[in-house]
Amino acid sequence: MNKNVFELIMLLGFFSFLIVKCSSNRTSIVEHTPQVSSPSTTPPSENKQEKELIDFAKKYIGTNYKYGGTTPKGFDCSGFTLFVYNEFGIKLPHQSSAQATLGKKIPYEDAQKGDLLFFTDKGRINHVGIVVSHKTDELKMIHSSSKRGIVIDEIYHSTYWRPRLHMARRVL
């Protein structure tokens, strides 16, 4: 094959790739392109479990905060995650710092529904929540807030939560 023809074919392939990539948003590429080796891609069976876990957690929105609480009568942050995960056969300890040692540590940029998010204050893990949704510019968690009870909060645009975001862990 002539060198010029080969170079032309390579350029056309590259430009075709760019056109497809630029015309698709990032979310659809991630959702529709199987990447077996990627840590953020999960088998379809896990997606069902993640959805069920989030749907179960959302049933408790509005439940009051209770220090040390682990029941629908009232939850603290780690009591809520303990309660939700226990429903799916996953035993968690009742301290956010202890929960932060379980599962696989992942960059919070790769967090998916059902992953745990951990927050620090003065270098110490002191809060945990469950990822409800994650898009390029939006990360939402469901958690037990000491002032508002079980709520969903956005992290990336929060002046309170974003600076405290420490890590994510996958325990599903």
Buried (B, 14 or more C-beta within 10 A) or exposed (E): EEEEEEEEEEEEEEEEEEEEEEEEEEEEEBEEEEEEEEEBBBEEEBEEBBEEBBEBBEEBEEBEBBEEBBEEEBBBBBBBBBBBBEEBEBEBBBBBBEBBEBBEEBEBEBBBBBBBBBBBEEEEBBBBBBBBBBEEEEBBBBBBBEEEBBBBBBBBEEEEBEEBBBBBBBBB
